[in-house]
Amino acid sequence: MNANNGVIPKWSDETPQIVHIGTRYIGEKPYIKLVANNKQELLFLVDTGASFSMLFDTPAVKNLSFEKGFALSVAGWGEDNATPAYQTKLSNLSLGKITFDDVNLAYIAVSQSQYYHHQDEAIFDGVIGHDLMKHFVWTFDKANNQITISGEKKTVYQSDIILPFNTSLSKISIPATVHFNLDKSTTRDIVIDTGSRHYLKLNTAFLDNNLGSLPTKTIDAADFGMSGKAEHKRMTLPQVDIADLSISKVKANVIKSEDEDDWWIFGSALLNQFVTIIDYPNEEFVFRKYPNAKFKTKYNLAGLDLRKLRDGRLFVKYVFPDLPADKANVVAGSIIESINDVDSAMISEADWLRLVDKPSEINICFTNDKCIEVKTTEIEGYSVFR
């Protein structure tokens, strides 16, 4: 879908400037508020990994009028079939002082796809992808809950790390060196994917062909995308170098593939530990360190992947095999009433990840009145190294 090639942004002011957009981070993923057809406010994921922009079948989107166009098949993260979709068009889409007219999007009934357990999982209304992002300079600042867009050249500082990026198949990538152990590393372009909540993804083919075995202890895990569930292994790598920036102890998802060039991705869990700037007009990517901040990988020691429903409650997206939640017989799809006597609607995904990142005892109660106790411990060779 070569969407919106002829669509250009219109500024309400004569001179393009910095636009502060309503911003919300859910877990690690960045979202912005925009307005469709001059009336309906929507929440969109900002996703550099998406080639084109999308609408989902949420209540807010169903308030809009649009026609069904040609059929599409949207594939992505996951091991099952692609999600059916169709092309549609909005008369306009506004991001603050910026407006696009006659915008093509893919309309996807995600609430009925393999992507979700519950219809109420659809808590955002769509995705802004490369086709619209490419016009601007984007600044992501999670620590201050802020995303800005500019039509002008970015401001840079002497301490910033500035890299050129490549664009291929509507995805941007930057050069980096991934270290597997003291003797083995690889330098290659790695895709920037703000729509991923993970740190680093890589593939089994490279490891099988170049290492023979995984370099550290692994755990079994899964994630979900437009092609359903993707089971994989997770491990911790000793170091990743991006120009002069060295990052230690980086968690990596190892994805099944027969192609060594597949699945080399930096996700938002890594990117959000810095202010990052994506300068599409000048094809540059910037890392800016937060003052007195040190990179840290978080670990889900409970083995319980929780996500939000539309009413704010948490539910169980996935249970990691052989970790404490699995041993307590937690079932995927279960809705959580409370955690440590706090209503789950009051607990964010980020709160949950902070809680399970350290050894603790956690009381979890479900809506079926069942309560369990989950005791977490460090995982030698994965979350700690002695």
Protein Blocks (a to p, Z undefined) as FASTA:
>chain_A
ZZhklpccddfbfbdcddddddddehjbccddddeehlaccdddddfkbmbdcddddfkl
mmpccddddddddddedjbdcddddddddfbdcehjaccehiadddddfklmmkbmbfkl
mmbfbdcdfklmmmpccdddfknopacddfbdcdddfklccdddddeehiacddddddfb
lmbccdddddddfkbcbfbdcdfklmmmmnopafbdcdddddddfeopadddddddfbdc
ehjbccehiaddddddfbfkgoiacdfklmmmpccdddfknopacddddehiacdddddf
kopacdddfkopacdfbdcehiaklmnopaehiacfbgghiafklpcfklmmmmmmpgcd
dddddfkopacdddddddehilpcZZ
